[in-house]
Amino acid sequence: MLLKTLVVGLIQTNCYIVGCEKTKEAVIIDPGGDADRILKAVRDAGLNVRYVLNTHCHFDHMAANAEVVAATGALLGIHPAERPILDSRGGSTWFGVRIPPSPPPDLELADGQVLEVGTLRLKVLHTPGHSPGSVTFHIQEEGVAFDGDVLFAMGVGRTDLPGGDWDTLMQSIADVLFSLPDETILYPGHGPKTTVGQEKRFNPWLL
C-alpha cells in the first residue's frame, strides 16, 4: 500500500492519498483544501485516482472536492446522510469561510460496502456521532482505518455542530472502532495516527 498524508486547509486537516502499489490506482480521502498540493502529490507518485471519498462533509474535509474531482475524473463518494451538509458547502458559512461548492456525489456509501482500489479493499463502516453520515474506511489486509473526526489520538470528535450527538459518537467508538483489532492503525482527520489498543487503554475521554 502506498500512503501519503498531507495536512491541508484552514483547520490543518489530514488528507490521505492511498494507492495500490501494483496497479497505481488510488483513492483520495478528505481533500480539505490545497488542491494544487494534493494533485501534485498524485502526479509525482504516478497514481490514477479512482475515488474521492469524504469521511464526512464538514468544509475542512471537502473544500477541495470540486477541483480534485474535476482534475482527476474520480468518482465522489459520501454517505447519503451527509448530503445536506455537502449541499451547504460543508457548513462553511457557519464559520465565515468561502469555499467552492462540491459536485454532487457519484456514489452513496453504505455500511459494509467494499470499494476496490487495485488490490486494496476499503470497507465502509458507518460511524455517526460527529455528524450523521460519518464513515470510517477500513483496509483489513493492511491493518489500517481512516476514521475522520470520530476518534483522535487521546481525543474524540466534537458533537456540538448540527447533527452531532455525544451518545451516538460513543456508541460508534465502542461498537465499531473498538471492534477492530487492537493493532489497527487509526488515521484520523486531524493530528497524529494512533492505534485502537492505544486509545482503549489511555484515551481520557473513554476511560
RONU-659545 format. One record per residue (C-alpha): residue number from 0; residue in three letters; x, y, z. Coordinates in Angstrom, 3 decimals, decimal comma, padded with zeros to 6 digits. Example, Ala and Ser with C-alpha at 12.3 -4.5 7.8 and 13.67 -1.06 7.14 Angstrom:
! residues 2
<node><num>0</num><residuo>ALA</residuo><X>012,300</X><Y>-004,500</Y><Z>007,800</Z></node>
<node><num>1</num><residuo>SER</residuo><X>013,670</X><Y>-001,060</Y><Z>007,140</Z></node>
This chain:
! residues 207
<node><num>0</num><residuo>MET</residuo><X>000,000</X><Y>000,000</Y><Z>000,000</Z></node>
<node><num>1</num><residuo>LEU</residuo><X>001,163</X><Y>003,481</Y><Z>-000,867</Z></node>
<node><num>2</num><residuo>LEU</residuo><X>000,175</X><Y>006,140</Y><Z>001,663</Z></node>
<node><num>3</num><residuo>LYS</residuo><X>000,767</X><Y>009,882</Y><Z>001,585</Z></node>
<node><num>4</num><residuo>THR</residuo><X>-000,537</X><Y>012,223</Y><Z>004,271</Z></node>
<node><num>5</num><residuo>LEU</residuo><X>-000,971</X><Y>015,909</Y><Z>003,503</Z></node>
<node><num>6</num><residuo>VAL</residuo><X>-002,048</X><Y>018,442</Y><Z>006,119</Z></node>
<node><num>7</num><residuo>VAL</residuo><X>-004,292</X><Y>020,851</Y><Z>004,231</Z></node>
<node><num>8</num><residuo>GLY</residuo><X>-006,645</X><Y>023,787</Y><Z>004,568</Z></node>
<node><num>9</num><residuo>LEU</residuo><X>-007,512</X><Y>026,312</Y><Z>007,237</Z></node>
<node><num>10</num><residuo>ILE</residuo><X>-008,003</X><Y>023,775</Y><Z>010,028</Z></node>
<node><num>11</num><residuo>GLN</residuo><X>-004,997</X><Y>021,567</Y><Z>009,279</Z></node>
<node><num>12</num><residuo>THR</residuo><X>-006,960</X><Y>018,563</Y><Z>008,088</Z></node>
<node><num>13</num><residuo>ASN</residuo><X>-005,287</X><Y>015,270</Y><Z>007,218</Z></node>
<node><num>14</num><residuo>CYS</residuo><X>-005,855</X><Y>014,409</Y><Z>003,565</Z></node>
<node><num>15</num><residuo>TYR</residuo><X>-004,833</X><Y>010,858</Y><Z>002,719</Z></node>
<node><num>16</num><residuo>ILE</residuo><X>-003,749</X><Y>009,582</Y><Z>-000,674</Z></node>
<node><num>17</num><residuo>VAL</residuo><X>-003,933</X><Y>005,783</Y><Z>-000,612</Z></node>
<node><num>18</num><residuo>GLY</residuo><X>-002,681</X><Y>003,794</Y><Z>-003,567</Z></node>
<node><num>19</num><residuo>CYS</residuo><X>-002,172</X><Y>000,251</Y><Z>-004,763</Z></node>
<node><num>20</num><residuo>GLU</residuo><X>001,497</X><Y>-000,417</Y><Z>-005,422</Z></node>
<node><num>21</num><residuo>LYS</residuo><X>000,716</X><Y>-002,979</Y><Z>-008,120</Z></node>
<node><num>22</num><residuo>THR</residuo><X>-001,840</X><Y>-001,107</Y><Z>-010,227</Z></node>
<node><num>23</num><residuo>LYS</residuo><X>-001,186</X><Y>002,525</Y><Z>-009,208</Z></node>
<node><num>24</num><residuo>GLU</residuo><X>-004,910</X><Y>003,025</Y><Z>-008,670</Z></node>
<node><num>25</num><residuo>ALA</residuo><X>-005,615</X><Y>005,369</Y><Z>-005,777</Z></node>
<node><num>26</num><residuo>VAL</residuo><X>-008,220</X><Y>006,981</Y><Z>-003,568</Z></node>
<node><num>27</num><residuo>ILE</residuo><X>-008,100</X><Y>010,449</Y><Z>-002,029</Z></node>
<node><num>28</num><residuo>ILE</residuo><X>-009,723</X><Y>010,665</Y><Z>001,390</Z></node>
<node><num>29</num><residuo>ASP</residuo><X>-010,850</X><Y>014,095</Y><Z>002,641</Z></node>
<node><num>30</num><residuo>PRO</residuo><X>-009,420</X><Y>016,699</Y><Z>000,242</Z></node>
<node><num>31</num><residuo>GLY</residuo><X>-009,994</X><Y>019,563</Y><Z>002,658</Z></node>
<node><num>32</num><residuo>GLY</residuo><X>-008,080</X><Y>022,264</Y><Z>000,804</Z></node>
<node><num>33</num><residuo>ASP</residuo><X>-004,851</X><Y>022,984</Y><Z>-001,081</Z></node>
<node><num>34</num><residuo>ALA</residuo><X>-005,967</X><Y>021,165</Y><Z>-004,223</Z></node>
<node><num>35</num><residuo>ASP</residuo><X>-002,724</X><Y>022,029</Y><Z>-006,037</Z></node>
<node><num>36</num><residuo>ARG</residuo><X>-000,647</X><Y>020,223</Y><Z>-003,411</Z></node>
<node><num>37</num><residuo>ILE</residuo><X>-002,909</X><Y>017,190</Y><Z>-003,488</Z></node>
<node><num>38</num><residuo>LEU</residuo><X>-002,827</X><Y>016,943</Y><Z>-007,273</Z></node>
<node><num>39</num><residuo>LYS</residuo><X>000,949</X><Y>017,415</Y><Z>-007,373</Z></node>
<node><num>40</num><residuo>ALA</residuo><X>001,398</X><Y>014,553</Y><Z>-004,915</Z></node>
<node><num>41</num><residuo>VAL</residuo><X>-000,803</X><Y>012,346</Y><Z>-007,093</Z></node>
<node><num>42</num><residuo>ARG</residuo><X>001,174</X><Y>013,251</Y><Z>-010,217</Z></node>
<node><num>43</num><residuo>ASP</residuo><X>004,530</X><Y>012,770</Y><Z>-008,514</Z></node>
<node><num>44</num><residuo>ALA</residuo><X>003,511</X><Y>009,277</Y><Z>-007,430</Z></node>
<node><num>45</num><residuo>GLY</residuo><X>002,154</X><Y>008,400</Y><Z>-010,879</Z></node>
<node><num>46</num><residuo>LEU</residuo><X>-001,246</X><Y>007,470</Y><Z>-009,500</Z></node>
<node><num>47</num><residuo>ASN</residuo><X>-004,624</X><Y>007,162</Y><Z>-011,216</Z></node>
<node><num>48</num><residuo>VAL</residuo><X>-007,301</X><Y>008,352</Y><Z>-008,801</Z></node>
<node><num>49</num><residuo>ARG</residuo><X>-010,406</X><Y>006,185</Y><Z>-008,906</Z></node>
<node><num>50</num><residuo>TYR</residuo><X>-012,325</X><Y>007,656</Y><Z>-005,966</Z></node>
<node><num>51</num><residuo>VAL</residuo><X>-012,516</X><Y>010,829</Y><Z>-003,917</Z></node>
<node><num>52</num><residuo>LEU</residuo><X>-014,109</X><Y>009,937</Y><Z>-000,570</Z></node>
<node><num>53</num><residuo>ASN</residuo><X>-015,280</X><Y>012,150</Y><Z>002,280</Z></node>
<node><num>54</num><residuo>THR</residuo><X>-015,341</X><Y>010,616</Y><Z>005,765</Z></node>
<node><num>55</num><residuo>HIS</residuo><X>-017,918</X><Y>013,358</Y><Z>006,395</Z></node>
<node><num>56</num><residuo>CYS</residuo><X>-018,776</X><Y>016,613</Y><Z>004,695</Z></node>
<node><num>57</num><residuo>HIS</residuo><X>-017,735</X><Y>019,426</Y><Z>007,027</Z></node>
<node><num>58</num><residuo>PHE</residuo><X>-015,970</X><Y>022,044</Y><Z>004,926</Z></node>
<node><num>59</num><residuo>ASP</residuo><X>-012,498</X><Y>021,253</Y><Z>006,242</Z></node>
<node><num>60</num><residuo>HIS</residuo><X>-012,807</X><Y>017,745</Y><Z>004,779</Z></node>
<node><num>61</num><residuo>MET</residuo><X>-014,319</X><Y>018,584</Y><Z>001,381</Z></node>
<node><num>62</num><residuo>ALA</residuo><X>-013,252</X><Y>022,123</Y><Z>000,430</Z></node>
<node><num>63</num><residuo>ALA</residuo><X>-011,158</X><Y>020,841</Y><Z>-002,493</Z></node>
<node><num>64</num><residuo>ASN</residuo><X>-013,686</X><Y>018,277</Y><Z>-003,760</Z></node>
<node><num>65</num><residuo>ALA</residuo><X>-014,568</X><Y>020,322</Y><Z>-006,824</Z></node>
<node><num>66</num><residuo>GLU</residuo><X>-011,008</X><Y>020,935</Y><Z>-008,020</Z></node>
<node><num>67</num><residuo>VAL</residuo><X>-009,756</X><Y>017,436</Y><Z>-007,275</Z></node>
<node><num>68</num><residuo>VAL</residuo><X>-012,714</X><Y>015,674</Y><Z>-008,876</Z></node>
<node><num>69</num><residuo>ALA</residuo><X>-012,508</X><Y>017,903</Y><Z>-011,953</Z></node>
<node><num>70</num><residuo>ALA</residuo><X>-008,777</X><Y>017,296</Y><Z>-012,377</Z></node>
<node><num>71</num><residuo>THR</residuo><X>-008,827</X><Y>013,532</Y><Z>-011,819</Z></node>
<node><num>72</num><residuo>GLY</residuo><X>-012,219</X><Y>012,452</Y><Z>-013,149</Z></node>
<node><num>73</num><residuo>ALA</residuo><X>-012,613</X><Y>010,376</Y><Z>-009,992</Z></node>
<node><num>74</num><residuo>LEU</residuo><X>-015,952</X><Y>009,280</Y><Z>-008,576</Z></node>
<node><num>75</num><residuo>LEU</residuo><X>-017,042</X><Y>011,176</Y><Z>-005,455</Z></node>
<node><num>76</num><residuo>GLY</residuo><X>-018,440</X><Y>009,098</Y><Z>-002,606</Z></node>
<node><num>77</num><residuo>ILE</residuo><X>-020,233</X><Y>010,159</Y><Z>000,585</Z></node>
<node><num>78</num><residuo>HIS</residuo><X>-022,759</X><Y>008,648</Y><Z>002,976</Z></node>
<node><num>79</num><residuo>PRO</residuo><X>-026,246</X><Y>009,869</Y><Z>001,981</Z></node>
<node><num>80</num><residuo>ALA</residuo><X>-026,854</X><Y>011,326</Y><Z>005,454</Z></node>
<node><num>81</num><residuo>GLU</residuo><X>-024,099</X><Y>013,850</Y><Z>004,677</Z></node>
<node><num>82</num><residuo>ARG</residuo><X>-025,800</X><Y>015,231</Y><Z>001,563</Z></node>
<node><num>83</num><residuo>PRO</residuo><X>-027,420</X><Y>018,226</Y><Z>003,323</Z></node>
<node><num>84</num><residuo>ILE</residuo><X>-024,049</X><Y>019,217</Y><Z>004,764</Z></node>
<node><num>85</num><residuo>LEU</residuo><X>-022,353</X><Y>018,784</Y><Z>001,390</Z></node>
<node><num>86</num><residuo>ASP</residuo><X>-025,008</X><Y>020,909</Y><Z>-000,301</Z></node>
<node><num>87</num><residuo>SER</residuo><X>-024,495</X><Y>023,666</Y><Z>002,277</Z></node>
<node><num>88</num><residuo>ARG</residuo><X>-020,803</X><Y>023,852</Y><Z>001,321</Z></node>
<node><num>89</num><residuo>GLY</residuo><X>-019,807</X><Y>021,876</Y><Z>004,353</Z></node>
<node><num>90</num><residuo>GLY</residuo><X>-021,289</X><Y>024,380</Y><Z>006,765</Z></node>
<node><num>91</num><residuo>SER</residuo><X>-018,568</X><Y>026,829</Y><Z>005,809</Z></node>
<node><num>92</num><residuo>THR</residuo><X>-020,883</X><Y>029,801</Y><Z>006,262</Z></node>
<node><num>93</num><residuo>TRP</residuo><X>-021,201</X><Y>028,936</Y><Z>009,960</Z></node>
<node><num>94</num><residuo>PHE</residuo><X>-017,551</X><Y>029,924</Y><Z>010,244</Z></node>
<node><num>95</num><residuo>GLY</residuo><X>-017,478</X><Y>032,778</Y><Z>007,753</Z></node>
<node><num>96</num><residuo>VAL</residuo><X>-015,457</X><Y>030,747</Y><Z>005,238</Z></node>
<node><num>97</num><residuo>ARG</residuo><X>-015,993</X><Y>030,790</Y><Z>001,468</Z></node>
<node><num>98</num><residuo>ILE</residuo><X>-015,317</X><Y>027,607</Y><Z>-000,488</Z></node>
<node><num>99</num><residuo>PRO</residuo><X>-016,420</X><Y>026,416</Y><Z>-003,935</Z></node>
<node><num>100</num><residuo>PRO</residuo><X>-019,459</X><Y>024,140</Y><Z>-003,992</Z></node>
<node><num>101</num><residuo>SER</residuo><X>-018,774</X><Y>020,432</Y><Z>-004,259</Z></node>
<node><num>102</num><residuo>PRO</residuo><X>-020,105</X><Y>018,443</Y><Z>-007,183</Z></node>
<node><num>103</num><residuo>PRO</residuo><X>-022,882</X><Y>016,014</Y><Z>-006,265</Z></node>
<node><num>104</num><residuo>PRO</residuo><X>-021,777</X><Y>012,544</Y><Z>-005,199</Z></node>
<node><num>105</num><residuo>ASP</residuo><X>-021,489</X><Y>009,740</Y><Z>-007,696</Z></node>
<node><num>106</num><residuo>LEU</residuo><X>-021,649</X><Y>007,070</Y><Z>-005,007</Z></node>
<node><num>107</num><residuo>GLU</residuo><X>-023,804</X><Y>006,711</Y><Z>-001,910</Z></node>
<node><num>108</num><residuo>LEU</residuo><X>-021,687</X><Y>004,896</Y><Z>000,646</Z></node>
<node><num>109</num><residuo>ALA</residuo><X>-023,374</X><Y>002,269</Y><Z>002,825</Z></node>
<node><num>110</num><residuo>ASP</residuo><X>-022,276</X><Y>000,412</Y><Z>005,923</Z></node>
<node><num>111</num><residuo>GLY</residuo><X>-020,487</X><Y>-002,788</Y><Z>004,941</Z></node>
<node><num>112</num><residuo>GLN</residuo><X>-019,893</X><Y>-001,696</Y><Z>001,340</Z></node>
<node><num>113</num><residuo>VAL</residuo><X>-016,468</X><Y>-002,576</Y><Z>-000,083</Z></node>
<node><num>114</num><residuo>LEU</residuo><X>-014,671</X><Y>-000,364</Y><Z>-002,599</Z></node>
<node><num>115</num><residuo>GLU</residuo><X>-011,856</X><Y>-001,896</Y><Z>-004,624</Z></node>
<node><num>116</num><residuo>VAL</residuo><X>-008,829</X><Y>000,231</Y><Z>-005,490</Z></node>
<node><num>117</num><residuo>GLY</residuo><X>-006,446</X><Y>-002,027</Y><Z>-007,333</Z></node>
<node><num>118</num><residuo>THR</residuo><X>-005,751</X><Y>-004,848</Y><Z>-004,887</Z></node>
<node><num>119</num><residuo>LEU</residuo><X>-006,884</X><Y>-002,772</Y><Z>-001,895</Z></node>
<node><num>120</num><residuo>ARG</residuo><X>-010,334</X><Y>-003,318</Y><Z>-000,387</Z></node>
<node><num>121</num><residuo>LEU</residuo><X>-011,782</X><Y>-000,401</Y><Z>001,571</Z></node>
<node><num>122</num><residuo>LYS</residuo><X>-014,701</X><Y>-001,432</Y><Z>003,764</Z></node>
<node><num>123</num><residuo>VAL</residuo><X>-017,141</X><Y>001,336</Y><Z>004,689</Z></node>
<node><num>124</num><residuo>LEU</residuo><X>-018,072</X><Y>001,455</Y><Z>008,380</Z></node>
<node><num>125</num><residuo>HIS</residuo><X>-020,856</X><Y>003,843</Y><Z>009,373</Z></node>
<node><num>126</num><residuo>THR</residuo><X>-019,595</X><Y>005,696</Y><Z>012,458</Z></node>
<node><num>127</num><residuo>PRO</residuo><X>-022,031</X><Y>008,561</Y><Z>013,162</Z></node>
<node><num>128</num><residuo>GLY</residuo><X>-021,958</X><Y>010,948</Y><Z>016,086</Z></node>
<node><num>129</num><residuo>HIS</residuo><X>-019,622</X><Y>013,699</Y><Z>014,946</Z></node>
<node><num>130</num><residuo>SER</residuo><X>-022,014</X><Y>014,055</Y><Z>012,026</Z></node>
<node><num>131</num><residuo>PRO</residuo><X>-024,911</X><Y>011,855</Y><Z>010,879</Z></node>
<node><num>132</num><residuo>GLY</residuo><X>-023,137</X><Y>010,219</Y><Z>007,961</Z></node>
<node><num>133</num><residuo>SER</residuo><X>-019,591</X><Y>009,961</Y><Z>009,258</Z></node>
<node><num>134</num><residuo>VAL</residuo><X>-017,861</X><Y>006,868</Y><Z>007,936</Z></node>
<node><num>135</num><residuo>THR</residuo><X>-014,593</X><Y>005,054</Y><Z>008,538</Z></node>
<node><num>136</num><residuo>PHE</residuo><X>-012,668</X><Y>003,324</Y><Z>005,749</Z></node>
<node><num>137</num><residuo>HIS</residuo><X>-011,088</X><Y>000,079</Y><Z>006,972</Z></node>
<node><num>138</num><residuo>ILE</residuo><X>-008,477</X><Y>-001,811</Y><Z>004,959</Z></node>
<node><num>139</num><residuo>GLN</residuo><X>-008,286</X><Y>-005,054</Y><Z>006,901</Z></node>
<node><num>140</num><residuo>GLU</residuo><X>-005,398</X><Y>-006,586</Y><Z>004,964</Z></node>
<node><num>141</num><residuo>GLU</residuo><X>-003,220</X><Y>-003,553</Y><Z>005,713</Z></node>
<node><num>142</num><residuo>GLY</residuo><X>-004,365</X><Y>-003,163</Y><Z>009,317</Z></node>
<node><num>143</num><residuo>VAL</residuo><X>-005,396</X><Y>000,476</Y><Z>008,882</Z></node>
<node><num>144</num><residuo>ALA</residuo><X>-008,548</X><Y>002,567</Y><Z>009,207</Z></node>
<node><num>145</num><residuo>PHE</residuo><X>-009,255</X><Y>006,177</Y><Z>008,230</Z></node>
<node><num>146</num><residuo>ASP</residuo><X>-011,839</X><Y>007,444</Y><Z>010,710</Z></node>
<node><num>147</num><residuo>GLY</residuo><X>-012,238</X><Y>011,160</Y><Z>010,042</Z></node>
<node><num>148</num><residuo>ASP</residuo><X>-013,261</X><Y>013,101</Y><Z>013,152</Z></node>
<node><num>149</num><residuo>VAL</residuo><X>-014,658</X><Y>010,204</Y><Z>015,169</Z></node>
<node><num>150</num><residuo>LEU</residuo><X>-011,627</X><Y>009,289</Y><Z>017,291</Z></node>
<node><num>151</num><residuo>PHE</residuo><X>-008,275</X><Y>011,041</Y><Z>017,596</Z></node>
<node><num>152</num><residuo>ALA</residuo><X>-005,052</X><Y>010,279</Y><Z>019,430</Z></node>
<node><num>153</num><residuo>MET</residuo><X>-006,157</X><Y>010,986</Y><Z>023,016</Z></node>
<node><num>154</num><residuo>GLY</residuo><X>-009,296</X><Y>012,778</Y><Z>021,821</Z></node>
<node><num>155</num><residuo>VAL</residuo><X>-012,740</X><Y>012,350</Y><Z>020,290</Z></node>
<node><num>156</num><residuo>GLY</residuo><X>-014,764</X><Y>014,266</Y><Z>017,744</Z></node>
<node><num>157</num><residuo>ARG</residuo><X>-016,847</X><Y>017,279</Y><Z>018,719</Z></node>
<node><num>158</num><residuo>THR</residuo><X>-020,599</X><Y>016,867</Y><Z>018,806</Z></node>
<node><num>159</num><residuo>ASP</residuo><X>-021,777</X><Y>020,472</Y><Z>019,097</Z></node>
<node><num>160</num><residuo>LEU</residuo><X>-022,292</X><Y>021,048</Y><Z>015,371</Z></node>
<node><num>161</num><residuo>PRO</residuo><X>-025,660</X><Y>020,393</Y><Z>013,688</Z></node>
<node><num>162</num><residuo>GLY</residuo><X>-026,324</X><Y>016,654</Y><Z>013,521</Z></node>
<node><num>163</num><residuo>GLY</residuo><X>-023,757</X><Y>015,785</Y><Z>016,168</Z></node>
<node><num>164</num><residuo>ASP</residuo><X>-024,693</X><Y>013,576</Y><Z>019,107</Z></node>
<node><num>165</num><residuo>TRP</residuo><X>-022,457</X><Y>012,534</Y><Z>022,005</Z></node>
<node><num>166</num><residuo>ASP</residuo><X>-024,162</X><Y>009,229</Y><Z>022,822</Z></node>
<node><num>167</num><residuo>THR</residuo><X>-024,109</X><Y>008,205</Y><Z>019,166</Z></node>
<node><num>168</num><residuo>LEU</residuo><X>-020,409</X><Y>009,061</Y><Z>018,912</Z></node>
<node><num>169</num><residuo>MET</residuo><X>-019,601</X><Y>006,967</Y><Z>021,973</Z></node>
<node><num>170</num><residuo>GLN</residuo><X>-021,581</X><Y>004,068</Y><Z>020,541</Z></node>
<node><num>171</num><residuo>SER</residuo><X>-019,712</X><Y>004,296</Y><Z>017,219</Z></node>
<node><num>172</num><residuo>ILE</residuo><X>-016,380</X><Y>004,205</Y><Z>019,015</Z></node>
<node><num>173</num><residuo>ALA</residuo><X>-017,326</X><Y>001,359</Y><Z>021,357</Z></node>
<node><num>174</num><residuo>ASP</residuo><X>-019,247</X><Y>-000,826</Y><Z>018,915</Z></node>
<node><num>175</num><residuo>VAL</residuo><X>-017,426</X><Y>-000,183</Y><Z>015,643</Z></node>
<node><num>176</num><residuo>LEU</residuo><X>-013,906</X><Y>001,188</Y><Z>016,066</Z></node>
<node><num>177</num><residuo>PHE</residuo><X>-013,163</X><Y>-000,786</Y><Z>019,213</Z></node>
<node><num>178</num><residuo>SER</residuo><X>-014,311</X><Y>-003,972</Y><Z>017,490</Z></node>
<node><num>179</num><residuo>LEU</residuo><X>-011,265</X><Y>-003,689</Y><Z>015,209</Z></node>
<node><num>180</num><residuo>PRO</residuo><X>-008,052</X><Y>-005,466</Y><Z>016,255</Z></node>
<node><num>181</num><residuo>ASP</residuo><X>-006,023</X><Y>-003,540</Y><Z>018,840</Z></node>
<node><num>182</num><residuo>GLU</residuo><X>-003,085</X><Y>-003,258</Y><Z>016,463</Z></node>
<node><num>183</num><residuo>THR</residuo><X>-005,188</X><Y>-001,475</Y><Z>013,807</Z></node>
<node><num>184</num><residuo>ILE</residuo><X>-003,600</X><Y>001,875</Y><Z>012,966</Z></node>
<node><num>185</num><residuo>LEU</residuo><X>-006,107</X><Y>004,717</Y><Z>013,021</Z></node>
<node><num>186</num><residuo>TYR</residuo><X>-005,506</X><Y>007,643</Y><Z>010,697</Z></node>
<node><num>187</num><residuo>PRO</residuo><X>-007,743</X><Y>010,459</Y><Z>011,974</Z></node>
<node><num>188</num><residuo>GLY</residuo><X>-008,942</X><Y>013,662</Y><Z>010,378</Z></node>
<node><num>189</num><residuo>HIS</residuo><X>-006,579</X><Y>015,791</Y><Z>012,457</Z></node>
<node><num>190</num><residuo>GLY</residuo><X>-003,382</X><Y>015,141</Y><Z>014,364</Z></node>
<node><num>191</num><residuo>PRO</residuo><X>-001,131</X><Y>012,091</Y><Z>014,568</Z></node>
<node><num>192</num><residuo>LYS</residuo><X>-002,003</X><Y>008,481</Y><Z>013,875</Z></node>
<node><num>193</num><residuo>THR</residuo><X>-002,715</X><Y>006,130</Y><Z>016,760</Z></node>
<node><num>194</num><residuo>THR</residuo><X>-003,922</X><Y>002,560</Y><Z>017,329</Z></node>
<node><num>195</num><residuo>VAL</residuo><X>-007,154</X><Y>001,063</Y><Z>018,545</Z></node>
<node><num>196</num><residuo>GLY</residuo><X>-005,380</X><Y>-000,525</Y><Z>021,504</Z></node>
<node><num>197</num><residuo>GLN</residuo><X>-003,681</X><Y>002,728</Y><Z>022,493</Z></node>
<node><num>198</num><residuo>GLU</residuo><X>-006,996</X><Y>004,574</Y><Z>022,610</Z></node>
<node><num>199</num><residuo>LYS</residuo><X>-008,747</X><Y>001,778</Y><Z>024,502</Z></node>
<node><num>200</num><residuo>ARG</residuo><X>-006,125</X><Y>001,913</Y><Z>027,240</Z></node>
<node><num>201</num><residuo>PHE</residuo><X>-005,244</X><Y>005,592</Y><Z>027,519</Z></node>
<node><num>202</num><residuo>ASN</residuo><X>-007,788</X><Y>007,933</Y><Z>025,874</Z></node>
<node><num>203</num><residuo>PRO</residuo><X>-009,010</X><Y>010,125</Y><Z>028,775</Z></node>
<node><num>204</num><residuo>TRP</residuo><X>-012,409</X><Y>010,695</Y><Z>027,140</Z></node>
<node><num>205</num><residuo>LEU</residuo><X>-013,122</X><Y>006,977</Y><Z>027,108</Z></node>
<node><num>206</num><residuo>LEU</residuo><X>-011,772</X><Y>005,657</Y><Z>030,377</Z></node>
